């Protein structure tokens, strides 16, 4: 995460890419992701402000520090994908993207469940510093539990869900995982 003056301009450019998408609506089915075993995806908390977008595409440049961010309408963070300059983007066919080349990334969020996907599906990152996915907890329904949920991933829709090693950071405000590939994700118990 970066907390610098002027970042609001960058954030507005990233989030504002598709403001034509109606706020408060979902571009997905609204059904929970396929669950395996005891996986229970969280919901957004009752009364939580909608997201500014549920489907966004941003352009990143290989070799630069990039972010994909989605905010709630009250400007609290929901998702930040922090992509350091050393992260090498590799397309799904195994081709590394050359330094300075632009790549389009897409994030789609479900509603009311806290599940999302990153595209292009099957692409991945390599490099000395990992890509980090931050998920804000402020507007999630934790069901009054004292423990924190995990971030889970599903490589393909017919694959089982797997819990990722999830850290809780900044006094319990964020769940953070290292992300190496683009697939389906959910915040779940």
For each residue, the residues with C-beta under 8 A, 3 or more apart:
1: 80 82 134 170 174
2: 7 67
3: 7
4: 7
5:
6: 9 10
7: 2 3 4 10 11
8: 11 12
9: 6 12 13
10: 6 7 13 14 67
11: 7 8 14 15 67 69 71
12: 8 9 15 16
13: 9 10 16 17
14: 10 11 17 56 58 67 68 69
15: 11 12 19 52 53 56 69 70 71
16: 12 13 19
17: 13 14 56 57 58
18: 21 53 55 56 57
19: 15 16 52 53
20:
21: 18 25 27 53 54 55 56
22: 25
23: 50 51 52 53 73
24: 50
25: 21 22 54 111
26: 29 30 54 109 110 111 112
27: 21 54 55 108
28: 31 54 108 109 110 111
29: 26 110
30: 26 110 111 112 113
31: 28 113
32: 35 41 113 115
33: 41 110 113 115 154 161 184 186
34: 154 157 161
35: 32 39 40 41 161 188
36: 39 160 161
37: 160 161
38: 189
39: 35 36 152 161 186 188 189
40: 35 188 189
41: 32 33 35 113 114 115 186 187 188
42: 113 114 140 141 142 143 149 186 187 188 189
43: 112 113 114 140 141
44: 48 111 112 114 139 140 141
45: 48 139 140 141 142
46: 141
47:
48: 44 45 72 139 140 141
49: 72 73 74 76 139
50: 23 24 72 73 111
51: 23 54 70 71 72 73 78 109 111
52: 15 19 23 70 71 72 73
53: 15 18 19 21 23 56 70
54: 21 25 26 27 28 51 108 109 110 111
55: 18 21 27 106 107 108 109
56: 14 15 17 18 21 53 68 70 106 107
57: 17 18 104 105 106
58: 14 17 66 68 104 105
59: 102 103 104 105
60: 64 66 68 83 89 102 103 105
61: 64 66 100 101 102 103
62: 88 89 97 98 99 100 101 102 103
63: 85 99 100
64: 60 61 85
65: 83 84 85
66: 58 60 61 83
67: 2 10 11 14 80 81 82 83
68: 14 56 58 60 79 80 81 83 105 107 118
69: 11 14 15 77 79 80 81
70: 15 51 52 53 56 77 78 79 107 109
71: 11 15 51 52 75 76 77 78
72: 48 49 50 51 52 75 76 77 78 138 139
73: 23 49 50 51 52
74: 49
75: 71 72
76: 49 71 72 136 138 139
77: 69 70 71 72 80 134 136
78: 51 70 71 72 109 135 136 139
79: 68 69 70 107 109 116 133 134 135 136
80: 1 67 68 69 77 133 134
81: 67 68 69 105 107 118 131 132 133 134 179
82: 1 67 131 132 133 134
83: 60 65 66 67 68 87 89 125 131
84: 65 87 127 129 130 131
85: 63 64 65
86: 127 128 129
87: 83 84 125 126 127 129 130 131
88: 62 96 97 125 126 127
89: 60 62 83 96 97 103 123 125
90: 94 95 96 97 123 124 125 126
91: 94 95 96 97 120 123
92: 120 121 122 123
93:
94: 90 91
95: 90 91
96: 88 89 90 91 126
97: 62 88 89 90 91 101 103
98: 62 101
99: 62 63
100: 61 62 63
101: 61 62 97 98
102: 59 60 61 62
103: 59 60 61 62 89 97
104: 57 58 59 120
105: 57 58 59 60 68 81 118 119 120 182
106: 55 56 57 118 119 120
107: 55 56 68 70 79 81 116 117 118 119
108: 27 28 54 55 116 117 119
109: 26 28 51 54 55 70 78 79 115 116
110: 26 28 29 30 33 54 113 114 115 116
111: 25 26 28 30 44 50 51 54
112: 26 30 43 44
113: 30 31 32 33 41 42 43 110 186
114: 41 42 43 44 110 135 140 186 187 188
115: 32 33 41 109 110 184 185 186 187
116: 79 107 108 109 110 184 185 186
117: 107 108 121 182 183 184 185
118: 68 81 105 106 107 121 179 182 183 185
119: 105 106 107 108 123 182
120: 91 92 104 105 106 123 182
121: 92 117 118 182 183
122: 92 181 182 183
123: 89 90 91 92 119 120 181 182
124: 90 180 181 182
125: 83 87 88 89 90 130 131 179 180 181
126: 87 88 90 96 180
127: 84 86 87 88 130
128: 86
129: 84 86 87
130: 84 87 125 127 178 179 180
131: 81 82 83 84 87 125 178 179 180
132: 81 82 176 177 178 179
133: 79 80 81 82 151 176 177 178 179 185
134: 1 77 79 80 81 82 169 174 175 176
135: 78 79 114 151 174 175 176 187
136: 76 77 78 79 139 140 173 174
137: 140 142 148 172 173 174 175
138: 72 76 173
139: 44 45 48 49 72 76 78 136
140: 42 43 44 45 48 114 136 137 149 187
141: 42 43 44 45 46 48
142: 42 45 137 145 148 149
143: 42
144:
145: 142 189
146:
147:
148: 137 142 166 168 172 175
149: 42 140 142 166 175 187 188 189
150: 163 164 166 175 187 188 189
151: 133 135 163 164 166 175 177 185 186 187
152: 39 161 162 163 164 185 186 187 188
153: 161 162 164 183 184 185 186
154: 33 34 157 159 160 161 162 183 184 185 186
155: 159 181 183 184
156: 159 183 184
157: 34 154 184
158:
159: 154 155 156
160: 36 37 154
161: 33 34 35 36 37 39 152 153 154 186 188
162: 152 153 154
163: 150 151 152 166
164: 150 151 152 153 177 178
165: 177 178
166: 148 149 150 151 163 175 176 177
167: 175 176 177
168: 148 172 174 175 176
169: 134 173 174 175 176
170: 1 173 174
171:
172: 137 148 168
173: 136 137 138 169 170
174: 1 134 135 136 137 168 169 170
175: 134 135 137 148 149 150 151 166 167 168 169 187
176: 132 133 134 135 166 167 168 169
177: 132 133 151 164 165 166 167
178: 130 131 132 133 164 165
179: 81 118 125 130 131 132 133
180: 124 125 126 130 131
181: 122 123 124 125 155
182: 105 117 118 119 120 121 122 123 124
183: 117 118 121 122 153 154 155 156
184: 33 115 116 117 153 154 155 156 157
185: 115 116 117 118 133 151 152 153 154
186: 33 39 41 42 113 114 115 116 151 152 153 154 161
187: 41 42 114 115 135 140 149 150 151 152 175
188: 35 39 40 41 42 114 149 150 152 161
189: 38 39 40 42 145 149 150
